[in-house]
Amino acid sequence: MESLDHEKIGHFISEMRKAKNMTQKELGDQLFVSDKTISKWENGVSQTKGY
């Protein structure tokens, strides 16, 4: 199984959010997570645990 590139994924999330003219808070509200979580995702800080 391939490992995820959290930096690339974070960049993608950030670019898509900005293309929709959304703030981190607005995206977080839609996904039921905090704006701090969105920030962590975009910066590649938050990593999910594998199953």
DRENPA-126975 format. One record per atom (N, C-alpha, C): residue number from 1; atom name; x, y, z. Coordinates in Angstrom, 3 decimals. Example, Ala and Ser with C-alpha at 12.3 -4.5 7.8 and 13.67 -1.06 7.14 Angstrom:
REM DRENPA-126975
[site 1, "N", [13.190, -5.690, 7.800]]
[site 1, "CA", [12.300, -4.500, 7.800]]
[site 1, "C", [13.200, -3.300, 7.800]]
[site 2, "N", [12.850, -2.250, 7.080]]
[site 2, "CA", [13.670, -1.060, 7.140]]
[site 2, "C", [12.900, 0.030, 7.870]]
END
This chain:
REM DRENPA-126975
[site 1, "N", [0.838, -1.177, 0.000]]
[site 1, "CA", [0.000, 0.000, 0.000]]
[site 1, "C", [0.889, 1.248, 0.000]]
[site 2, "N", [0.507, 2.205, -0.811]]
[site 2, "CA", [1.271, 3.451, -0.906]]
[site 2, "C", [1.030, 4.340, 0.294]]
[site 3, "N", [2.060, 5.030, 0.719]]
[site 3, "CA", [1.913, 5.965, 1.834]]
[site 3, "C", [1.381, 7.297, 1.311]]
[site 4, "N", [0.616, 7.971, 2.143]]
[site 4, "CA", [0.042, 9.255, 1.756]]
[site 4, "C", [1.075, 10.365, 1.898]]
[site 5, "N", [1.051, 11.289, 0.982]]
[site 5, "CA", [1.912, 12.468, 1.065]]
[site 5, "C", [1.072, 13.586, 1.665]]
[site 6, "N", [1.184, 13.750, 2.974]]
[site 6, "CA", [0.343, 14.702, 3.699]]
[site 6, "C", [0.573, 16.137, 3.243]]
[site 7, "N", [1.776, 16.445, 2.820]]
[site 7, "CA", [2.060, 17.805, 2.341]]
[site 7, "C", [1.308, 18.091, 1.043]]
[site 8, "N", [1.300, 17.138, 0.128]]
[site 8, "CA", [0.584, 17.317, -1.143]]
[site 8, "C", [-0.922, 17.398, -0.921]]
[site 9, "N", [-1.431, 16.546, -0.046]]
[site 9, "CA", [-2.865, 16.549, 0.245]]
[site 9, "C", [-3.261, 17.882, 0.877]]
[site 10, "N", [-2.448, 18.354, 1.813]]
[site 10, "CA", [-2.715, 19.631, 2.462]]
[site 10, "C", [-2.732, 20.778, 1.475]]
[site 11, "N", [-1.785, 20.759, 0.541]]
[site 11, "CA", [-1.727, 21.802, -0.483]]
[site 11, "C", [-2.984, 21.746, -1.360]]
[site 12, "N", [-3.413, 20.546, -1.704]]
[site 12, "CA", [-4.614, 20.369, -2.518]]
[site 12, "C", [-5.852, 20.916, -1.792]]
[site 13, "N", [-5.995, 20.575, -0.500]]
[site 13, "CA", [-7.136, 21.063, 0.279]]
[site 13, "C", [-7.135, 22.589, 0.306]]
[site 14, "N", [-5.959, 23.158, 0.559]]
[site 14, "CA", [-5.830, 24.617, 0.625]]
[site 14, "C", [-6.201, 25.271, -0.700]]
[site 15, "N", [-5.689, 24.740, -1.798]]
[site 15, "CA", [-5.976, 25.314, -3.116]]
[site 15, "C", [-7.457, 25.223, -3.459]]
[site 16, "N", [-8.085, 24.100, -3.172]]
[site 16, "CA", [-9.506, 23.935, -3.480]]
[site 16, "C", [-10.358, 24.862, -2.611]]
[site 17, "N", [-9.990, 25.006, -1.340]]
[site 17, "CA", [-10.723, 25.891, -0.443]]
[site 17, "C", [-10.631, 27.333, -0.930]]
[site 18, "N", [-9.431, 27.750, -1.298]]
[site 18, "CA", [-9.225, 29.119, -1.767]]
[site 18, "C", [-9.931, 29.364, -3.107]]
[site 19, "N", [-9.964, 28.352, -3.969]]
[site 19, "CA", [-10.645, 28.483, -5.262]]
[site 19, "C", [-12.147, 28.715, -5.067]]
[site 20, "N", [-12.685, 28.201, -3.967]]
[site 20, "CA", [-14.107, 28.386, -3.654]]
[site 20, "C", [-14.331, 29.625, -2.791]]
[site 21, "N", [-13.257, 30.411, -2.566]]
[site 21, "CA", [-13.317, 31.610, -1.728]]
[site 21, "C", [-13.889, 31.310, -0.345]]
[site 22, "N", [-13.422, 30.217, 0.249]]
[site 22, "CA", [-13.881, 29.825, 1.576]]
[site 22, "C", [-12.773, 30.058, 2.597]]
[site 23, "N", [-13.185, 30.394, 3.811]]
[site 23, "CA", [-12.231, 30.464, 4.911]]
[site 23, "C", [-12.071, 29.059, 5.495]]
[site 24, "N", [-11.055, 28.902, 6.324]]
[site 24, "CA", [-10.884, 27.619, 7.000]]
[site 24, "C", [-12.076, 27.332, 7.894]]
[site 25, "N", [-12.630, 28.363, 8.516]]
[site 25, "CA", [-13.804, 28.178, 9.380]]
[site 25, "C", [-15.002, 27.704, 8.573]]
[site 26, "N", [-15.241, 28.312, 7.417]]
[site 26, "CA", [-16.380, 27.911, 6.579]]
[site 26, "C", [-16.255, 26.451, 6.139]]
[site 27, "N", [-15.062, 26.056, 5.729]]
[site 27, "CA", [-14.861, 24.663, 5.323]]
[site 27, "C", [-15.033, 23.737, 6.519]]
[site 28, "N", [-14.467, 24.122, 7.641]]
[site 28, "CA", [-14.607, 23.315, 8.849]]
[site 28, "C", [-16.053, 23.131, 9.253]]
[site 29, "N", [-16.832, 24.206, 9.171]]
[site 29, "CA", [-18.262, 24.118, 9.507]]
[site 29, "C", [-18.978, 23.118, 8.605]]
[site 30, "N", [-18.629, 23.100, 7.337]]
[site 30, "CA", [-19.278, 22.171, 6.401]]
[site 30, "C", [-18.866, 20.719, 6.670]]
[site 31, "N", [-17.644, 20.538, 7.180]]
[site 31, "CA", [-17.140, 19.179, 7.431]]
[site 31, "C", [-17.292, 18.761, 8.896]]
[site 32, "N", [-17.881, 19.654, 9.717]]
[site 32, "CA", [-18.089, 19.396, 11.139]]
[site 32, "C", [-16.774, 19.170, 11.894]]
[site 33, "N", [-15.762, 19.985, 11.533]]
[site 33, "CA", [-14.487, 19.999, 12.247]]
[site 33, "C", [-14.124, 21.467, 12.497]]
[site 34, "N", [-13.134, 21.702, 13.345]]
[site 34, "CA", [-12.757, 23.081, 13.654]]
[site 34, "C", [-11.856, 23.670, 12.576]]
[site 35, "N", [-11.756, 24.996, 12.594]]
[site 35, "CA", [-10.846, 25.658, 11.667]]
[site 35, "C", [-9.396, 25.283, 11.976]]
[site 36, "N", [-9.115, 24.960, 13.236]]
[site 36, "CA", [-7.764, 24.516, 13.610]]
[site 36, "C", [-7.437, 23.175, 12.953]]
[site 37, "N", [-8.433, 22.308, 12.834]]
[site 37, "CA", [-8.234, 21.022, 12.171]]
[site 37, "C", [-7.928, 21.236, 10.693]]
[site 38, "N", [-8.669, 22.137, 10.056]]
[site 38, "CA", [-8.416, 22.451, 8.642]]
[site 38, "C", [-6.991, 22.970, 8.481]]
[site 39, "N", [-6.575, 23.836, 9.379]]
[site 39, "CA", [-5.218, 24.379, 9.331]]
[site 39, "C", [-4.183, 23.266, 9.443]]
[site 40, "N", [-4.400, 22.333, 10.355]]
[site 40, "CA", [-3.470, 21.204, 10.511]]
[site 40, "C", [-3.425, 20.358, 9.248]]
[site 41, "N", [-4.600, 20.105, 8.672]]
[site 41, "CA", [-4.637, 19.329, 7.431]]
[site 41, "C", [-3.853, 20.034, 6.345]]
[site 42, "N", [-4.095, 21.334, 6.192]]
[site 42, "CA", [-3.446, 22.092, 5.121]]
[site 42, "C", [-1.939, 22.180, 5.307]]
[site 43, "N", [-1.487, 22.120, 6.555]]
[site 43, "CA", [-0.051, 22.197, 6.825]]
[site 43, "C", [0.602, 20.827, 6.964]]
[site 44, "N", [-0.179, 19.770, 6.737]]
[site 44, "CA", [0.361, 18.417, 6.793]]
[site 44, "C", [0.716, 17.961, 8.189]]
[site 45, "N", [0.142, 18.635, 9.210]]
[site 45, "CA", [0.473, 18.316, 10.602]]
[site 45, "C", [-0.323, 17.125, 11.106]]
[site 46, "N", [-1.605, 17.086, 10.785]]
[site 46, "CA", [-2.484, 16.049, 11.292]]
[site 46, "C", [-2.396, 14.816, 10.395]]
[site 47, "N", [-2.127, 13.691, 11.016]]
[site 47, "CA", [-2.069, 12.443, 10.263]]
[site 47, "C", [-3.092, 11.475, 10.850]]
[site 48, "N", [-3.794, 10.771, 9.982]]
[site 48, "CA", [-4.769, 9.798, 10.452]]
[site 48, "C", [-4.066, 8.491, 10.745]]
[site 49, "N", [-4.615, 7.734, 11.661]]
[site 49, "CA", [-4.056, 6.431, 11.999]]
[site 49, "C", [-4.543, 5.415, 10.976]]
[site 50, "N", [-3.667, 4.513, 10.591]]
[site 50, "CA", [-4.033, 3.463, 9.651]]
[site 50, "C", [-4.872, 2.393, 10.328]]
[site 51, "N", [-5.648, 1.681, 9.550]]
[site 51, "CA", [-6.502, 0.624, 10.097]]
[site 51, "C", [-5.856, -0.709, 9.887]]
END
